[in-house]
Amino acid sequence: MSQNDAFRSLDRQECLRLLAQVPVGRVVYTRQALPAVLPINYSLDTDASVLVCTSPDSDLVHAIAGAVVAFEADEFDGATRSGWSVVVTGRATVVTDPAEHERLSQDGPTTWMPLKDAVFVRIESEMVTGRELNGARGTP
């Protein structure tokens, strides 16, 4: 296997299928003009957007509302040197529609932290890219 054969680009549908399999990803955004990364649990909505649930007072909500952000999730096996990584890039918006908020309260992502009032943030899947690593051999 050549070095280039070890990597395979994933199409949008395969990326979305893989995203639906893992519970935690990372939001990549800008905080005080610097890059920031926050691990967070999430789910995918029916329109393939990424949904996160957080506190209305969180720094995340204030930093990403209306901004273009990236969201990354992955799964790797160190023993076999294989796995995948998917990145979703798009505009993040706070869900303000009461009916939509109610729907997401029932069927959307849950937070792993107890919240009194939950806020849902939607990251549109404007650009979805992914790569798969298939057991690359080489010097670590």
C-alpha positions as CSV (number, residue, x, y, z in Angstrom):
1,M,0.0,0.0,0.0
2,S,1.5,3.3,-1.0
3,Q,1.2,6.3,1.3
4,N,-1.5,7.8,-1.0
5,D,-3.5,4.6,-0.9
6,A,-3.8,4.9,2.9
7,F,-6.1,7.9,2.7
8,R,-9.5,8.0,1.0
9,S,-11.8,11.0,0.6
10,L,-15.3,10.5,1.8
11,D,-18.4,11.8,0.0
12,R,-21.1,13.8,1.7
13,Q,-23.4,10.9,2.4
14,E,-20.7,8.8,3.9
15,C,-19.5,11.7,6.0
16,L,-23.0,12.2,7.4
17,R,-23.5,8.5,8.1
18,L,-20.2,8.5,10.1
19,L,-21.2,11.6,12.0
20,A,-24.4,9.9,13.1
21,Q,-22.3,7.1,14.8
22,V,-20.3,9.1,17.4
23,P,-21.7,11.2,20.3
24,V,-19.0,13.8,20.7
25,G,-17.3,16.2,18.3
26,R,-15.5,19.5,18.5
27,V,-16.7,23.0,17.6
28,V,-13.9,25.1,16.1
29,Y,-14.6,28.9,16.4
30,T,-12.9,32.2,17.2
31,R,-12.8,33.5,20.7
32,Q,-11.3,37.0,21.3
33,A,-9.6,36.8,17.8
34,L,-7.9,33.5,18.6
35,P,-8.8,30.0,17.5
36,A,-10.8,27.9,20.1
37,V,-11.9,24.3,20.1
38,L,-14.6,22.9,22.4
39,P,-15.6,19.2,22.7
40,I,-19.3,18.9,22.8
41,N,-22.0,16.2,22.4
42,Y,-24.3,16.7,19.4
43,S,-26.8,15.1,17.0
44,L,-27.6,15.5,13.4
45,D,-31.0,17.0,12.3
46,T,-33.1,15.8,9.4
47,D,-31.6,18.5,7.2
48,A,-28.0,17.2,8.0
49,S,-27.2,20.2,10.2
50,V,-25.3,19.7,13.4
51,L,-27.2,20.4,16.6
52,V,-25.7,21.2,20.0
53,C,-27.5,21.9,23.3
54,T,-25.9,24.3,25.8
55,S,-26.6,27.0,28.3
56,P,-27.9,30.4,27.2
57,D,-25.1,32.0,29.2
58,S,-22.3,29.9,27.7
59,D,-19.4,31.6,26.1
60,L,-19.9,29.3,23.1
61,V,-23.4,30.7,22.3
62,H,-22.1,34.3,22.4
63,A,-19.0,33.5,20.4
64,I,-20.6,31.5,17.6
65,A,-24.2,32.9,17.1
66,G,-24.3,34.0,13.5
67,A,-20.6,33.1,12.8
68,V,-19.2,30.6,10.4
69,V,-17.7,27.8,12.4
70,A,-16.3,24.3,11.8
71,F,-17.4,21.1,13.5
72,E,-15.2,18.0,13.6
73,A,-15.8,14.5,14.7
74,D,-13.7,11.4,14.3
75,E,-13.0,7.9,15.3
76,F,-9.6,6.2,15.3
77,D,-8.0,3.0,16.3
78,G,-4.4,3.4,17.3
79,A,-3.6,-0.3,17.1
80,T,-4.7,-0.6,13.5
81,R,-3.8,3.0,12.5
82,S,-7.2,3.4,10.9
83,G,-10.2,5.6,11.3
84,W,-12.0,8.6,9.9
85,S,-12.4,12.4,10.4
86,V,-15.3,14.5,9.2
87,V,-15.5,18.3,9.1
88,V,-18.7,20.3,8.7
89,T,-18.3,24.0,8.0
90,G,-21.2,26.4,8.1
91,R,-23.0,29.3,9.8
92,A,-24.1,28.7,13.4
93,T,-27.4,30.1,14.6
94,V,-29.3,29.9,17.9
95,V,-32.7,28.3,17.4
96,T,-35.3,31.0,18.4
97,D,-38.5,29.6,16.8
98,P,-40.6,28.3,19.7
99,A,-42.0,25.3,17.7
100,E,-38.6,24.3,16.5
101,H,-37.2,24.7,20.1
102,E,-40.0,22.4,21.4
103,R,-39.3,19.8,18.7
104,L,-35.6,19.8,19.5
105,S,-36.4,19.6,23.2
106,Q,-38.1,16.3,22.4
107,D,-36.0,14.9,19.6
108,G,-32.8,16.9,19.5
109,P,-29.5,16.5,21.3
110,T,-29.3,16.3,25.0
111,T,-26.5,17.9,27.0
112,W,-24.4,15.8,29.3
113,M,-24.5,18.7,31.9
114,P,-27.7,19.5,33.8
115,L,-29.2,22.7,32.4
116,K,-32.2,24.8,33.7
117,D,-32.8,26.4,30.3
118,A,-31.4,24.8,27.2
119,V,-30.4,26.6,24.1
120,F,-30.0,24.8,20.8
121,V,-27.4,25.9,18.3
122,R,-27.7,24.8,14.6
123,I,-24.5,24.5,12.5
124,E,-25.6,24.4,8.8
125,S,-23.8,21.7,6.8
126,E,-22.8,24.1,4.0
127,M,-19.5,22.2,3.4
128,V,-18.9,18.6,4.5
129,T,-15.6,16.9,4.0
130,G,-14.0,13.7,5.3
131,R,-11.1,11.4,5.1
132,E,-10.6,7.8,6.0
133,L,-7.3,6.3,7.0
134,N,-6.8,2.6,6.2
135,G,-4.1,1.1,8.3
136,A,-1.1,3.2,7.1
137,R,2.2,1.7,7.9
138,G,5.3,3.7,8.6
139,T,7.4,5.2,11.3
140,P,5.3,6.7,14.1
